[in-house]
């Protein structure tokens, strides 16, 4: 192997090392960002839940579930507006999310005549 070939081989090895090192750095940075992202999400979720719990504890009342039959023209928002007590929820959207969870509704669509279980505080 002459001098030029050795230099070329050395250059190629160095390029491979740099590429491998950059790949490792990118991987570590990506993992760190993912961890930070999910830590932020879980933190937001915990804080949102604790705010709601604090509101419920402030006004100690009994939560009951009642049946509601969907009327012509009803929407989840109109049901929330008529039945939600904002002393216990941050906004109507929180109440709608709870209705959807209780009734296993994935979309926002409800149909005339359907019976929904809705929460109320007494």
Secondary structure as UniProt FT lines:
FT   HELIX           3..58
FT   STRAND          63..69
FT   TURN            72..73
FT   HELIX           76..83
FT   TURN            86..87
FT   HELIX           92..102
FT   TURN            103..104
FT   TURN            112..113
FT   STRAND          115..121
//
